[in-house]
């Protein structure tokens, strides 16, 4: 059995002009990408905080390699399959910033730990025991971060007593397991729209993490890492004096949801580096249709935004995106050439059949996961095409 | 360059019990699938209407083969890449029910037409001319359906004059192109919630298609096919006396959005055959967390529904689905074993770490496209695992 298909051919080649990219395609503006990486890494470095760049945003080892070359200590990811992909591509320091409980997945994780520096999060003693068994069987050793729920309301223990109880279970499994510290990730805080709300949420998270860390240390446990913080809040974690490591992923690519946050004077500005290129496949009276839809761009955080002056997205279906003039009631040429009602300013940039457009996605992570390739461009030329090696690696 | 990854290992093997499926995984209840196929094909057959089963819903040739074995005349699909995948898997009659305008894609389409019976939709004379050139170059012949917008407001010409004008362009390109008929698909009518609204919308679409067909015939053009109609409305197209062929796809799998339609006495009932299996990865006070999220189930038509009595979906993020008890304010055991507030009826089915759950997706097409494999089961055992061969084939 094989899952290979004709979908796997790359949509462009280095040197191609942008208008020759086969669409729909995921595209990355390298100038913006490099500026984002430089800005965030400099910000964290100046505050003595390590960057562990999250691979779940892009699932692309080539992007991770560039983040590591720019100072990241390694990657984090959410899934064993992602970790395997990154390890296969030569990434040597991986944190699975998530709970793994399935025995078969724990066996894969333990085998992986023989090849790379590996850590994983825990929030349940049964899972710690199962992880320890897998490590003993594989002859491997894994670092553990106890996940503390600092406001996300998803995984993670909620009381300091539970943190200490889990630390005891981890310690009892030494030397197979070693307590590295705490995972204190507040994902939902990143999407609070005001700078003040984000700042307050992370201040509370940092206080909670500091209490857990200090209690662990008082009880004689090592806890040298407090890891957490993503694109929407990393400046607050970096300034907290508590977090030792941040885990941003989207910062390198960016999306509309993060751009909707009120800017924060303490946070470096990030540019929209990632987009989805589509082509005009139908031009009708009053609208046009692009050749990509829900299978090319995720709409869980709202529809994508079109980079085409005077036009906006009207709707997205499986394989189509309908676009319309921003000004209500104006018309584009019908097939018979009639142009009644088209405002003069629009006439200079009416879409033509086959014309390429780029859309900024509402949410980058699930959008990247729809594509097998990242077309990296600089200016008006394709510079490289990278496989999204861990596309679909959610197991 | 290769886009292969560790993600491509199948999540189960034939004979496995359901509790051993690696998650998240796309699962298909074969009894329900076969019942849906039998019910719809019998309904259409009794009315003398052909079924051209839409492959965009599942992108899986093995499912198409079973639909054809059950009487479908062939498949339709939206993309050249899908058509290539189906042809590669041995499907011999394919309609690309969509406009293709890119010259490179038209070249691929023409090459494919040398191997299979192929048709494609058009709505612009420039695209017809480009298609004809590609066919001449390839020494191929392609059938053409003129797409008439019958209410969808997306692709397709809107006037009868345009239909006739396009027919002339197609005729001028004979023998490379041959006019097969009309594409008259009203996608949005399928999601109108009342049976009356759907019936009225398709009646109007059929009148419009009949007028175009009759006008073409009066002008001396052949037009023997009127194709259209999907899962939400196929009984109306089949009863219209105008449509010769219906194009349902979701009917074999089903999703929450179609189930939200008011039932219609004229339409055979369809069962939920497709689901996404996930495992419980964290059990907290008041909620539990499943190990799949936006990268395993599409939420464009709303969140998935959980098949676990007493529980519902609270939220879906990239790799997590948080579930909670249906009764507000009730609690599930915290890690310390406290059970305060749990209503007695819930105690018998509290989720356990590692427990499998199945979720019914809001929208099947983009959900299938997130997976490399369909795990087909019957009763409590896996019967087969099929590749989603054209997963990602949106180019």
Boltz contact constraints between the chains, C-beta under 6 A:
constraints:
  - contact:
      token1: [A, 1]
      token2: [B, 387]
      max_distance: 6.0
  - contact:
      token1: [A, 3]
      token2: [B, 8]
      max_distance: 6.0
  - contact:
      token1: [A, 3]
      token2: [B, 372]
      max_distance: 6.0
  - contact:
      token1: [A, 3]
      token2: [B, 387]
      max_distance: 6.0
  - contact:
      token1: [A, 5]
      token2: [B, 85]
      max_distance: 6.0
  - contact:
      token1: [A, 5]
      token2: [B, 389]
      max_distance: 6.0
  - contact:
      token1: [A, 5]
      token2: [B, 390]
      max_distance: 6.0
  - contact:
      token1: [A, 5]
      token2: [B, 393]
      max_distance: 6.0
  - contact:
      token1: [A, 6]
      token2: [B, 81]
      max_distance: 6.0
  - contact:
      token1: [A, 6]
      token2: [B, 84]
      max_distance: 6.0
  - contact:
      token1: [A, 6]
      token2: [B, 85]
      max_distance: 6.0
  - contact:
      token1: [A, 7]
      token2: [B, 81]
      max_distance: 6.0
  - contact:
      token1: [A, 7]
      token2: [B, 392]
      max_distance: 6.0
  - contact:
      token1: [A, 7]
      token2: [B, 393]
      max_distance: 6.0
  - contact:
      token1: [A, 8]
      token2: [B, 3]
      max_distance: 6.0
  - contact:
      token1: [A, 22]
      token2: [B, 395]
      max_distance: 6.0
  - contact:
      token1: [A, 24]
      token2: [B, 394]
      max_distance: 6.0
  - contact:
      token1: [A, 78]
      token2: [B, 319]
      max_distance: 6.0
  - contact:
      token1: [A, 81]
      token2: [B, 6]
      max_distance: 6.0
  - contact:
      token1: [A, 81]
      token2: [B, 7]
      max_distance: 6.0
  - contact:
      token1: [A, 84]
      token2: [B, 6]
      max_distance: 6.0
  - contact:
      token1: [A, 85]
      token2: [B, 5]
      max_distance: 6.0
  - contact:
      token1: [A, 85]
      token2: [B, 6]
      max_distance: 6.0
  - contact:
      token1: [A, 99]
      token2: [B, 281]
      max_distance: 6.0
  - contact:
      token1: [A, 99]
      token2: [B, 282]
      max_distance: 6.0
  - contact:
      token1: [A, 101]
      token2: [B, 281]
      max_distance: 6.0
  - contact:
      token1: [A, 101]
      token2: [B, 353]
      max_distance: 6.0
  - contact:
      token1: [A, 101]
      token2: [B, 354]
      max_distance: 6.0
  - contact:
      token1: [A, 123]
      token2: [B, 282]
      max_distance: 6.0
  - contact:
      token1: [A, 126]
      token2: [B, 353]
      max_distance: 6.0
  - contact:
      token1: [A, 154]
      token2: [B, 289]
      max_distance: 6.0
  - contact:
      token1: [A, 154]
      token2: [B, 320]
      max_distance: 6.0
  - contact:
      token1: [A, 154]
      token2: [B, 322]
      max_distance: 6.0
  - contact:
      token1: [A, 155]
      token2: [B, 282]
      max_distance: 6.0
  - contact:
      token1: [A, 155]
      token2: [B, 289]
      max_distance: 6.0
  - contact:
      token1: [A, 162]
      token2: [B, 335]
      max_distance: 6.0
  - contact:
      token1: [A, 281]
      token2: [B, 99]
      max_distance: 6.0
  - contact:
      token1: [A, 281]
      token2: [B, 101]
      max_distance: 6.0
  - contact:
      token1: [A, 282]
      token2: [B, 99]
      max_distance: 6.0
  - contact:
      token1: [A, 282]
      token2: [B, 123]
      max_distance: 6.0
  - contact:
      token1: [A, 282]
      token2: [B, 155]
      max_distance: 6.0
  - contact:
      token1: [A, 289]
      token2: [B, 154]
      max_distance: 6.0
  - contact:
      token1: [A, 289]
      token2: [B, 155]
      max_distance: 6.0
  - contact:
      token1: [A, 294]
      token2: [B, 300]
      max_distance: 6.0
  - contact:
      token1: [A, 294]
      token2: [B, 366]
      max_distance: 6.0
  - contact:
      token1: [A, 295]
      token2: [B, 366]
      max_distance: 6.0
  - contact:
      token1: [A, 295]
      token2: [B, 369]
      max_distance: 6.0
  - contact:
      token1: [A, 295]
      token2: [B, 394]
      max_distance: 6.0
  - contact:
      token1: [A, 296]
      token2: [B, 394]
      max_distance: 6.0
  - contact:
      token1: [A, 299]
      token2: [B, 300]
      max_distance: 6.0
  - contact:
      token1: [A, 300]
      token2: [B, 294]
      max_distance: 6.0
  - contact:
      token1: [A, 300]
      token2: [B, 299]
      max_distance: 6.0
  - contact:
      token1: [A, 318]
      token2: [B, 365]
      max_distance: 6.0
  - contact:
      token1: [A, 319]
      token2: [B, 78]
      max_distance: 6.0
  - contact:
      token1: [A, 320]
      token2: [B, 154]
      max_distance: 6.0
  - contact:
      token1: [A, 322]
      token2: [B, 154]
      max_distance: 6.0
  - contact:
      token1: [A, 335]
      token2: [B, 162]
      max_distance: 6.0
  - contact:
      token1: [A, 353]
      token2: [B, 101]
      max_distance: 6.0
  - contact:
      token1: [A, 353]
      token2: [B, 126]
      max_distance: 6.0
  - contact:
      token1: [A, 354]
      token2: [B, 101]
      max_distance: 6.0
  - contact:
      token1: [A, 365]
      token2: [B, 318]
      max_distance: 6.0
  - contact:
      token1: [A, 366]
      token2: [B, 294]
      max_distance: 6.0
  - contact:
      token1: [A, 366]
      token2: [B, 295]
      max_distance: 6.0
  - contact:
      token1: [A, 369]
      token2: [B, 295]
      max_distance: 6.0
  - contact:
      token1: [A, 372]
      token2: [B, 3]
      max_distance: 6.0
  - contact:
      token1: [A, 372]
      token2: [B, 392]
      max_distance: 6.0
  - contact:
      token1: [A, 387]
      token2: [B, 1]
      max_distance: 6.0
  - contact:
      token1: [A, 387]
      token2: [B, 3]
      max_distance: 6.0
  - contact:
      token1: [A, 389]
      token2: [B, 5]
      max_distance: 6.0
  - contact:
      token1: [A, 390]
      token2: [B, 5]
      max_distance: 6.0
  - contact:
      token1: [A, 392]
      token2: [B, 7]
      max_distance: 6.0
  - contact:
      token1: [A, 392]
      token2: [B, 372]
      max_distance: 6.0
  - contact:
      token1: [A, 393]
      token2: [B, 5]
      max_distance: 6.0
  - contact:
      token1: [A, 393]
      token2: [B, 7]
      max_distance: 6.0
  - contact:
      token1: [A, 394]
      token2: [B, 24]
      max_distance: 6.0
  - contact:
      token1: [A, 394]
      token2: [B, 295]
      max_distance: 6.0
  - contact:
      token1: [A, 394]
      token2: [B, 296]
      max_distance: 6.0
  - contact:
      token1: [A, 395]
      token2: [B, 22]
      max_distance: 6.0
